Amino acid sequence: MSGMSGVFRAGGSTPGGGARQEHPRHPGNKNMKKIFFLTLIAVFLFGTAQAAPLRVGTTFSPKQCEYLGVDWKKTYLEVLRLELDIIRLGAYWSEIEKEEGLYDFTALDWQIEKARERGIPVVLAVGIKAPRWPEYFMPDWVIKKARPGFARNLAGYGYVRERAVKFTAEVVERYKEEGIIHYWQVENEPFIRIGRKHWYIGTSLLEEEVFVLRSLDGWKRPLIMTIATYPHWLMRLIARVFTRFDRVRESADLCDIIGINVYPVVGHRMFGFDMRLSAAPEARKKYFGGLVGRITKEGKEVWVTELQAEPWEPGHLAYKGEEVPDTDSPADTEKVFIEMRGLGVDTFLLWGAEYWIFRRERYGDTRWLEMVSGLREKE
């Protein structure tokens, strides 16, 4: 049993110094009862002490601040003042290596430094894909040389593989001694076709990135991989048609933690029509319960790496309207949080921190921030 450091010894003498008289048919019977009783106490005490606590964090992206029209440094400092338990940052390849072989880590260094100052553990996402639109942050010079086609597997392009693995190595080399980075993430939802060109990332490239990262890091930090989820039946149908990977199985072979991205209401504009796909609460519980159970059977820890906490309106990259739309509200996020907590998930990264600050600054709306600060009271 992990965490128990004491040693229980059987036998010995009685307090009076005389030899202990054991039952003739059951040697050490009384002592065994004591050990059994003490073991039960230890299981209870240590089991309680080691139960994973609730952790509430978020993801931050300067790109999203740009879309919302707010100062990203000011917004980031506001997010850090929320004193959340963990924050996820992205190493955006197209921003860091704008020219081949020339690396500028200034923005990311600053973000990590500020997180360190406040003692907030960091998840650092590396690779071609990172949180937020346009999903793929491949530099223009790589795209021009590799010329990957529409809806293609980027693992099939040798130049993309070479440069992506090299970039991953550069990021890990720079930050492998940075103590505030507690976790690595390799790619973001790599298996789904998405973004402007609907690319996806095959397992062979992921294996190379993971091998390089683990080797340079010395296996010191847990590794996260994230997968998209489809609580609505129509989304599941589309995913089965266009995604041929077993996302859980493929991820489990490579990582320590599988992060599931949870969006109860998805907005899409298709052929000029606005669609809002929403799964009923019971359907959500059944779907996510099965998914969490399967990941657990694979022996992996489950996080919610993106819990929708901002609107996803059709046709909007970043929703800026004053009215509260149908696709999300603070109350909706709270309900889904409680549902997922009931499934045994203990680490949540809420998706939308930039939006919460935007709402307060633009409209004086503090409801999102109040919801986030009150989540721990839902225990």
N, C-alpha and C positions, 0 to 999 in steps of 0.2 A: 504494500500500500504506500504510495508515494507520499512524501512529506513527513513520515513518522521516523523520528530519530532515536527514540528510547529503546532499551533492550529489556525484555521481560525474562527473568530468570526463575526457573522452577527449582524446587528442592531447598536445602538449607536447614537450619535448626529453628526450634521454637524460641520465642522471646526468653523463656526461662533457661535456655541453654541445653535442654534435653533433646534427644532425637525425636523427630516427628514420627508419629504413629500413623501409617497409612492404612487405608482399608485393605484387608488382605486380598480381596477380589478385584479391587480397582486401585492400583498403586497411584499415588499422587492425585486422588480424586478431588480433594478439597482445593489443592493448588490449581488443578485444571479449571475448576469452576471460577477461581479468582482470575485466571488468565482470560477465560472466556468473557467474564464480566468486564474486565479492564479493556479488552479488545473492542467490545461493543461501545464502550465510552469513547475510546480513541477514534473509532470509525465515525461516531457522531460528531465529536469535536473537530477532528481534522477535516472530515467531509464538509462540515459547515464552513470552516475557515477557508477551504480551498474552492468553494463554489465561486464560479466566475461572476464578478460583479457586473452590473449594468454599466455600459460605456456608451456615451452619446457624443458623436463627433460630426464632422462635415467635410466636404470637399471645397477647395477654393481654386478659382481659375481667373487669372487676369483677363483672359479672353472673354469671359462672360461679363466682366465689368465693362469691357470695351463695348460689347453689344448693348448693355444697359445705359451706357453713356455716363458712367461714374468713375471717379478716380480710383484706380485699383489699389494703390498703396494705402490710401486712407480707408478704403473699404476693408482691406485685409486686416489692418490694425483694429478696426471695429469688430471684425469677426473674432480675432484672438481675444478681445476683451470679454467675449461671452464665456470664457473659461471652460470650453468644452474639453472632453477627455482625449481627443485624438483629432488630427487633421490630415487630410490627404492632399498632396500636391503633385503636380505633373511636371516632368522634365520634357518640355515641348521642343522636339527635335528641330522643327522649322524655325523656332525662335533662337535656339542655342547655337545651331550650326547653319547659319544663313549662307555661308560660303564654305566650300569643301575644306575640311581640316582646320577651320578657324572657329574656335569655341568661345562663346560669351555666356558665362554662367551668372552674370551680375544679378539679374532679376531673381533667379532661383536661390542664389546665395543669400540674398536679402530676406527672402521669405523664410528660409531655414533658420537664419540668424534670429529673426524675430520670434519664431516658434520656440527656439532654444531659450531665449530670454524669459519667456513665460512658462517654460517647462512643459510644453504641449507636445506629446509624441507625434512623430510624422510618419505617414505612409508615403513613400515616394514611388510614383508610377513611372516606369521607363519603357522605351520601345517606340514603335511607329504610332500606335494609337494611345491617346490620353483622354482624360475626361473633357467633355464639352465639344461643341461643334468647331471645326468640321470633321471631328472624329479622328481622321488621319492627319498627322502633323509631319508629313514627309516634305523635306525641303524641295524647292522648285528644281534645283540642279540635279537632284536624284530622279525626279519625275521625268525631266527632259531627257536624261540619258537612258533610263530604263524603259520609259514609255509603256507603263502597264495598261492593259486594255480594260474595258468596262467589265465589272463584276468578276474580275480575275483574282486568283489566289496569289498574293504577293510573295508567298514562299517559293513560287515557281520562277522568280526573277533573280538571277544570281547576283546582279549588282545591288539590288535592294537588300538582299540577305546580307551581303558583305558589309554594306554601309550601316545597316540597322544594328548588326551585331557589334560593329566597331563603336557606334554611338553608345550602345548599352554599356560597353566596356569603359568608355570614357566617363560616363556618369557614375558608374560604380566605383571606379578608381578615385574619382574626386571626393566621393562622400562615404566611402567605406569606413572611415575612422570617425565619422560624425555621429556622436552618441545619441542625439535627439531623433535620429532616424531609427525607428524600431522595426519597420517592416518595409519590404520591397513589394511592388506589384509589377508584373510583366504584362504589358499590353492591357487593353481595356475592351472587354467583350470581343476577343479576337475572331471568334468563329462566325459571327453574323455578317451578312452583306449589308453595308450601310455606308452613309456618306455620299458625297456628290457622285462618285464613280462606283459605288456599291462593291468596293473591294472587300476581301476578307483575308485572314491570315491562317495558313495551314500549320499543322502540328510540327512539321520538320523545322520550320523557322523558330517556333516557340522553344523547341528543344535546344536549339543552338543558343538562343538568348538566355535560357535558364541555366544551361551548362556554364556559360561565361560568367553570369552573375554569381552563381553558387561558388565557382572556383575563386573568383576575386574576393568575394565576401567571406570565404571560408566557412560557409554554412552557419554564420552567426545569427542571422535574422530570419524569421519566418517569411515565407514567400506566398503572396496572394495572387490568385487569378480570379477574374470576374466573369460572370455569365449573364446574359440577358434572360429575362423571364417573360412568360406569356400567360397571364391569368385569364385573358379573354379567349374564348374558343376560336374566333376568327384569326387572331394573331398566332395561335398554336398551329392552325391549319397552314397558314402562310409559311411559318417557320419550318414545318415538316417538308414543304415543297422545295424551299430554297436553302435549307441548312442540312447538310448531310453528316454533320459531326454529332457524336454523342457528347454534348458539352460537359456533362458531369464526369464521365469516364475519362475523357481526354484531359480535363483539368486536374482531376485527382491524381493522375500519373505524374504530374509535374510540380504540384504545389503542396503547401501545408494548410492553407485556408482557402475555401471557395467563397467568394463574395457574390451574393445574388442581388441584382438590381431590380427594385420593386416599384413599378408604376401602375397604380390601380386604374388610372384614367389616361388614355393615350389619345392625343389629338393629331389627326392627319388630314391634309388636303389632297384629295386624289381626283384627278380628272375634273377639277373645278368644284368639287363638292367637299364640304367640311364634314369630317367624321370624328366622333368622340366614342372611343371603345372603352366601356367600363364593365368590369366583372362584379357580380353581386357578392356580398360579404361571404356567404356560404361557399360559393364557388371559389373565391379567393382562398379561404381556409383549407378547402380540400386540395387545391392545387399546390399551394405553398407547403402544406403539411406533408404531402407526398414528396416534394422536392427536398425539403429539409431532412426528412427521414432517409432519403436515398443518399444524400451527401454524408450524413452521419454514419450510415452503414459502410461507406467507403473509408471511414476512419479519419475524415477531415472535419475541421472546425468550420462552422457556418457563420458568416457575417452578412448583414445587410449593408452592402457597400454603397448603395444609392437608394434611399427611401424618399420618394417624391414629396417634396415640401415646397413646391412652386407650381404654378399653372403650366400645363402643356397644351397651349391653344393651337388649333390648326393654322398653319401658315405663319406662325410667329416664331422667330428664332429666340427672342427674349420678350416676354409679354410685358408691356409698359402701361397698359390701360389702368385707369383709376378704379373701375368697378372690379369686383371679385368674380372671376369667370367660373364656369361649371367644372373645369378640369381639376381644380384643387382648391382647398381652403385649409386654414389651420385645424379646424375641427376634423376634416377628412384625414389629414396626416396623422393626427392623434389617434383616430380610430384604427388605422392600419398599423400604427406602431404597437398598439395594445394587442392586436391580432398576432403580429409577428413575435412579440414578446411572449405571448401565450404558447407559441410553438417552440420556445426554448432558446431563441436567439438573444444574445446578450451584448452584441456590439453593433451599433447602428451609426452609419454615416448619412446624415440628412443631406438631401440634394436641393440646394437653393439658397445658400447663405448670402450670396451676393444680392439675391432678390429681396431677402428680408431687410437688409440695410437700405436698398433702393426704396422699398415701400416706406420705411420710416423717414428717409430723407426727402423723398418726393411728395408723399401724401400724408405724412404724420401718422401712418398706420403702424402700430406696434404689435398687432395681434400675432404675427408670425413669431416675433422675438419672444413674446410672452408664452406662446405655446411651447417653444423649444425649451425655455427655462423651466417650464413646469412638468416636463416629461418624467423626470426622476420621481416626482410625487405620485406617478401612476403605478408604482411598484406595489 
